[in-house]
Amino acid sequence: MSVFASLVERLADLLQPLFGVSAAAAAIVLFTAFVRLLVHPLSRAAARGQKARAALQPRIAELRRRHGRNPEKLQKAVLELHAREKVSPLSGCLPSLLQLPAFFLLYHLFSSETIGGRANELLGHRLFAAPLGGRWADALGDGGAFGGAGLVYVGLFAVVAVVAFFGYRLSRRMMAASPVLPAAGEGEQVPGMAAVTKVMPFMSFFTLVTVAVMPLAAALYMVTSTTWSVVERTVLYR
């Protein structure tokens, strides 16, 4: 943790001439971009998998026609088809899962009063008027929603709302092009996928909750990552 804190401090020092008091926030954005670049090959593989699943839809429709009255046989046939074509219905989840360690590391870093037995100096850094270790509730108690820190959160909420809207539309379009569930009454291809399918288009809106309840540094990571994800998917799934 102390090594990671030192890296963030050094990167913030390098960015100080350009971003001033918000240098540490800029360092977090760059760190997020670096993490997303590392998992980008997996995102590209997930996009290829999505397109492959879309290409399988005519064959899956034929399986539904043949086994529509036997849900268990339909499910087995669809899973076998995916296995033969080396297509995984869950491949798109891997890039998000691999980002979790970086997110939790950043969350812990800006939630700890001390790092390596010394005071955590990163907590004194800010994004404009809002401390990176603070939360929305702190901003509301210090000047209200339209105080200095409150306005930072208002701006983040606005960015998240716009990104979430485009992410929602993109997810709906992707899932319409490559559905992972059979028609009503024909059983479920993959256990649990019904719930995932219903929730997936709304995942971008989860960032609104993150911005509201987590340290600003962690929220900034989520906002940057969500924005990157929407832009990346727009390009990859053209």
C-alpha positions as CSV (number, residue, x, y, z in Angstrom):
1,M,0.0,0.0,0.0
2,S,2.8,2.4,0.9
3,V,4.5,1.7,-2.5
4,F,1.2,2.5,-4.4
5,A,0.8,5.7,-2.3
6,S,4.3,6.7,-3.2
7,L,3.6,6.1,-6.9
8,V,0.4,8.2,-6.8
9,E,2.3,11.0,-5.0
10,R,5.1,11.0,-7.5
11,L,2.7,11.0,-10.5
12,A,0.8,13.9,-8.8
13,D,4.1,15.8,-8.4
14,L,4.8,15.4,-12.2
15,L,1.3,16.6,-13.0
16,Q,1.4,19.5,-10.6
17,P,2.5,22.2,-13.1
18,L,-0.5,21.3,-15.4
19,F,-3.3,20.6,-12.9
20,G,-2.3,22.4,-9.7
21,V,-4.3,21.4,-6.7
22,S,-6.1,18.7,-8.7
23,A,-2.9,16.9,-9.7
24,A,-3.6,13.8,-7.6
25,A,-7.1,13.6,-9.2
26,A,-5.5,13.7,-12.6
27,A,-3.1,11.0,-11.5
28,I,-6.1,8.8,-10.6
29,V,-7.6,9.4,-14.0
30,L,-4.2,8.3,-15.6
31,F,-4.0,5.3,-13.3
32,T,-7.5,4.3,-14.4
33,A,-6.6,4.7,-18.0
34,F,-3.5,2.5,-17.5
35,V,-5.6,-0.2,-15.9
36,R,-8.1,-0.1,-18.8
37,L,-5.3,-0.3,-21.3
38,L,-4.1,-3.4,-19.6
39,V,-7.4,-5.2,-19.9
40,H,-8.2,-3.8,-23.3
41,P,-7.1,-7.0,-25.1
42,L,-9.7,-8.9,-23.0
43,S,-12.3,-6.3,-23.9
44,R,-11.5,-6.9,-27.6
45,A,-11.8,-10.6,-27.1
46,A,-15.2,-10.0,-25.3
47,A,-16.3,-8.0,-28.3
48,R,-15.4,-10.8,-30.7
49,G,-17.3,-13.2,-28.5
50,Q,-20.3,-11.0,-28.6
51,K,-20.2,-10.9,-32.4
52,A,-19.7,-14.7,-32.4
53,R,-22.8,-15.1,-30.2
54,A,-24.8,-12.9,-32.6
55,A,-23.7,-15.1,-35.5
56,L,-25.0,-18.1,-33.7
57,Q,-28.5,-16.8,-33.3
58,P,-29.9,-18.5,-36.5
59,R,-28.6,-21.8,-35.3
60,I,-30.0,-21.3,-31.8
61,A,-33.3,-20.3,-33.3
62,E,-33.3,-23.7,-35.1
63,L,-32.5,-25.5,-31.8
64,R,-35.5,-23.7,-30.2
65,R,-37.7,-24.8,-33.0
66,R,-36.6,-28.4,-32.6
67,H,-36.5,-28.6,-28.8
68,G,-38.9,-25.9,-27.8
69,R,-41.0,-28.3,-25.8
70,N,-38.1,-29.8,-23.9
71,P,-36.3,-27.1,-22.0
72,E,-33.6,-29.4,-20.6
73,K,-32.7,-30.7,-24.0
74,L,-32.7,-27.2,-25.4
75,Q,-30.4,-25.9,-22.7
76,K,-28.0,-28.8,-23.3
77,A,-28.0,-28.3,-27.0
78,V,-27.3,-24.6,-26.7
79,L,-24.5,-25.1,-24.3
80,E,-23.0,-27.8,-26.5
81,L,-23.2,-25.4,-29.5
82,H,-21.4,-22.7,-27.5
83,A,-18.7,-25.2,-26.5
84,R,-18.2,-26.4,-30.1
85,E,-17.8,-22.9,-31.3
86,K,-15.7,-21.9,-28.3
87,V,-18.1,-19.0,-27.4
88,S,-18.7,-18.2,-23.7
89,P,-21.9,-16.3,-22.7
90,L,-20.0,-14.9,-19.7
91,S,-16.8,-13.8,-21.5
92,G,-17.8,-10.1,-21.3
93,C,-17.6,-10.2,-17.5
94,L,-13.9,-10.9,-17.3
95,P,-12.6,-7.3,-18.0
96,S,-14.7,-5.9,-15.2
97,L,-13.7,-8.6,-12.8
98,L,-10.0,-8.0,-13.4
99,Q,-10.3,-4.3,-12.5
100,L,-11.6,-5.0,-9.0
101,P,-8.2,-5.3,-7.4
102,A,-7.1,-1.9,-8.7
103,F,-10.4,-0.4,-7.5
104,F,-10.3,-1.8,-4.0
105,L,-6.6,-0.8,-3.7
106,L,-7.5,2.8,-4.5
107,Y,-10.6,2.7,-2.2
108,H,-8.5,1.4,0.7
109,L,-5.7,4.0,0.0
110,F,-8.1,6.9,0.3
111,S,-10.0,5.5,3.2
112,S,-7.0,5.0,5.5
113,E,-5.8,7.7,7.9
114,T,-2.3,6.2,7.9
115,I,-0.2,4.3,5.4
116,G,2.9,2.4,6.5
117,G,2.6,3.9,10.0
118,R,2.6,7.4,8.7
119,A,-0.1,10.0,8.1
120,N,-1.8,9.5,4.7
121,E,-0.9,12.7,3.0
122,L,-3.0,11.8,-0.1
123,L,-6.1,12.6,1.9
124,G,-5.1,16.3,1.7
125,H,-5.3,16.3,-2.1
126,R,-8.4,17.6,-3.8
127,L,-10.4,17.7,-7.0
128,F,-10.9,21.5,-7.2
129,A,-12.6,22.2,-3.8
130,A,-13.5,18.6,-2.8
131,P,-11.0,16.4,-0.8
132,L,-10.2,13.1,-2.5
133,G,-10.7,11.2,0.7
134,G,-14.1,12.9,1.4
135,R,-17.6,11.7,0.5
136,W,-20.8,13.4,-0.8
137,A,-22.2,13.5,2.7
138,D,-19.1,15.5,3.9
139,A,-19.7,18.0,1.0
140,L,-23.3,18.4,2.0
141,G,-22.3,19.2,5.5
142,D,-19.7,21.7,4.4
143,G,-21.5,24.2,2.2
144,G,-24.3,22.1,0.9
145,A,-25.0,20.8,-2.6
146,F,-24.0,24.1,-4.2
147,G,-20.9,24.8,-2.0
148,G,-17.4,24.5,-3.4
149,A,-17.2,20.7,-2.8
150,G,-20.8,20.1,-3.5
151,L,-20.5,21.6,-7.0
152,V,-17.8,19.0,-7.7
153,Y,-20.2,16.2,-7.0
154,V,-23.0,17.9,-9.0
155,G,-20.6,18.0,-12.0
156,L,-19.7,14.3,-11.4
157,F,-23.4,13.3,-11.1
158,A,-24.1,15.1,-14.4
159,V,-21.2,13.3,-16.2
160,V,-22.3,9.9,-14.8
161,A,-25.9,10.5,-15.8
162,V,-25.0,11.3,-19.4
163,V,-22.6,8.4,-19.6
164,A,-25.1,6.0,-18.0
165,F,-27.8,7.0,-20.5
166,F,-25.5,6.2,-23.4
167,G,-24.4,3.0,-21.7
168,Y,-28.0,1.9,-21.2
169,R,-28.9,2.5,-24.8
170,L,-25.7,0.6,-25.9
171,S,-26.4,-2.3,-23.7
172,R,-30.0,-2.6,-24.8
173,R,-28.9,-2.6,-28.5
174,M,-26.2,-5.2,-27.8
175,M,-28.5,-7.5,-26.0
176,A,-31.2,-7.2,-28.7
177,A,-28.6,-8.1,-31.3
178,S,-27.3,-11.1,-29.3
179,P,-29.9,-12.4,-26.8
180,V,-28.6,-14.9,-24.2
181,L,-32.0,-16.3,-23.3
182,P,-34.5,-18.4,-25.2
183,A,-38.0,-17.3,-25.7
184,A,-40.4,-17.4,-22.8
185,G,-41.3,-20.9,-21.7
186,E,-38.3,-22.6,-23.3
187,G,-36.0,-22.7,-20.3
188,E,-32.8,-21.0,-19.6
189,Q,-29.6,-21.5,-21.5
190,V,-27.3,-20.7,-18.7
191,P,-28.4,-20.8,-15.0
192,G,-28.6,-17.3,-13.6
193,M,-28.4,-15.5,-16.9
194,A,-32.0,-14.3,-16.7
195,A,-31.1,-12.0,-13.8
196,V,-27.9,-10.9,-15.4
197,T,-29.7,-10.0,-18.6
198,K,-32.3,-7.9,-16.8
199,V,-29.7,-6.0,-14.7
200,M,-27.0,-5.5,-17.4
201,P,-28.4,-2.4,-19.2
202,F,-28.6,-0.6,-15.8
203,M,-25.1,-1.3,-14.6
204,S,-23.8,2.1,-15.8
205,F,-26.3,3.8,-13.4
206,F,-24.6,2.0,-10.5
207,T,-21.8,4.6,-10.7
208,L,-24.2,7.2,-9.4
209,V,-24.3,5.2,-6.1
210,T,-20.5,5.0,-6.1
211,V,-20.1,8.7,-6.5
212,A,-22.6,9.3,-3.6
213,V,-21.2,6.9,-1.0
214,M,-17.5,6.2,-1.6
215,P,-14.4,8.3,-1.2
216,L,-14.1,10.8,-4.1
217,A,-10.9,9.1,-5.3
218,A,-12.7,5.8,-5.7
219,A,-15.7,7.5,-7.3
220,L,-13.4,9.3,-9.7
221,Y,-11.9,5.9,-10.7
222,M,-15.4,4.5,-11.3
223,V,-16.5,7.5,-13.4
224,T,-13.4,7.4,-15.5
225,S,-13.7,3.6,-16.0
226,T,-17.4,3.7,-16.8
227,T,-16.8,6.5,-19.4
228,W,-13.9,4.5,-20.9
229,S,-16.1,1.4,-21.0
230,V,-19.0,3.1,-22.9
231,V,-16.6,4.7,-25.4
232,E,-14.7,1.4,-25.8
233,R,-17.8,-0.6,-26.4
234,T,-19.2,1.9,-28.8
235,V,-16.0,1.5,-30.9
236,L,-15.6,-2.3,-30.6
237,Y,-19.3,-3.2,-31.2
238,R,-19.8,-1.1,-34.3
